């Protein structure tokens, strides 16, 4: 079956699933393969649960005309996403960066949805599977789609851009994330900048943080850039009033009081303001969107529990985001202040040095107690309390509970430090 023919089927049954645990009535099931599973083997189950069709790439599994056979299911999903995107006039805003992608995406959505029919990447479905799934959520009413793009190696953003064919793009920052896959910070900059290269080659618009010297240098000669700055007069002016505990912003004589902690969230908010302004969202609506946004999903979440004011930022971590979170938390006035930090993953040979750097940074800050957990932090030279495993930390906290004050919890996803909440 050709992509054009598959698209005709999709228009009749516009729900897509790649997981038999999430089958909806009359969806199309795409039988993806993985290292430890063959989706073709689950096609029969998907149809039994209510899927209209199953897209497979092994003809032996086709038992009726409800099985659509293609050469490669993943490639068919990707090509269908791109084909569908091109059939609609929806404007695509692509978003990547080392830190803050998902929060920035949600803030842009909160602003643009005040005026436009807008969709955005769900959760962190930002890879070679998630991007086409986002594109397939576009319908005739969708005016703007915000497509988050993640990457841990070179050429990945380039490929995702080929799938989404964006009209606009924004890079949050270049930080020490996925150093193992990118081969160092220069690789990170090169990899994330693939978004710039795609947009420039197609003469598209780029949004930028003009206070970031790397972004400013790369785009200095490009005419179709729209930037924000706290000081440069040639760019949209946005001022940070304060960030302790929450980011407060001044723009066009309007004060915006967000519910996001830390100076590191200022640029995320500023990007949403810039993009909203470009699309002529009224400043009052921008204010409403930002002030109404509450962080969740373990990202800069503000929680209160048993006398503790908690910043839960346990969705992910790398050296850049860890430093930013620590500096922001250090500025808070509460006493006592405590931090629980978990290992940062995907750093490759840089892991020992980067964990030691964070351990050293913690010692220079105004924290009453600091707990470091994970194989890498356990090996650091530090006066913080160190634990090799989460279970070791849990045993300690059960015997010596944290009772009051402010607490920052941050670590990579694999550490799952949100489990600490059950110990408080």
Secondary structure, DSSP 8 states (H G I E B T S, - for coil): --HHHHHHHHHHS--EES-GGG--TT-EEE--EETTEEGGGGHHHHHHTT-SEEEES-GGG--STTEEE-S-HHHHHHHHHHHHHHTS--EEEEEE-SS-HHHHHHHHHHHHTTTS-EEE--TT--STTHHHHHHTT--TT--EEEEE---SSTTHHHHHHHHH--SEEEE----S-SHHHHTSHHHHHHHHTHHHHHHHHTT-EEEEETT-HHHHHHHTT-SSEEEEESS-TTSEE-EEEE-SSEEEEEETTEEEEEEEESGGGHHHHHHHHHHHHHTT--HHHHHHHHHT----TTSSEEEEETTEEEEEE-S---HHHHHHHHHHHHT---SSEEEEEE---S-GGGHHHHHHHHHHHHHTS--SEEEEESHHHHTS--SSEEESSHHHHHHHHHHS---SEEEEEE--GGG-GGGGGGG-
